[in-house]
Amino acid sequence: MTNIAQFKVKPGTTIIEGKATPQGLGLPGGQTQKYINDLERLIRQ
C-alpha cells in the first residue's frame, strides 16, 4: 500500500462517528466512518 499514514488521537479529542451513506453503484455505504475536525489533535506515528 502507498500513501498510508498512522496517527494517534490526543486524549479529549472530539470524534464524530456515524454510518456512511450509499454513494451510487458499487458504493453501498453502511460502514462506520469517523471524523476529527481539528487535525492538530492528531499525533503522526
C-alpha positions in Angstrom: 0.0 0.0 0.0 1.1 3.6 -0.6 0.0 6.9 0.8 -1.0 5.4 4.1 -0.2 7.1 7.5 -1.0 6.1 11.1 -1.9 8.6 13.8 -2.7 8.6 17.5 -5.5 10.8 18.7 -4.8 13.1 21.7 -7.0 12.5 24.8 -10.0 14.7 24.9 -10.4 15.0 21.1 -13.9 15.1 19.8 -14.6 12.3 17.3 -17.8 12.4 15.3 -18.9 8.9 14.3 -21.7 7.6 12.1 -22.7 5.3 9.2 -21.5 6.2 5.7 -24.4 6.8 3.2 -24.6 5.0 -0.1 -22.8 6.9 -3.0 -24.1 5.1 -6.0 -23.4 1.8 -7.8 -20.7 -0.2 -6.2 -20.5 2.0 -3.1 -23.3 0.7 -0.8 -22.3 2.6 2.4 -23.4 1.4 5.8 -19.9 1.1 7.3 -18.8 3.2 10.3 -16.9 6.4 9.5 -15.1 8.7 11.9 -14.3 12.4 11.5 -11.9 14.6 13.5 -12.5 18.3 12.9 -9.2 19.5 14.5 -6.2 17.8 12.7 -3.9 19.4 15.3 -5.2 16.8 17.7 -3.5 14.0 15.7 0.0 12.7 16.5 1.7 11.2 13.5 3.3 7.8 14.2 
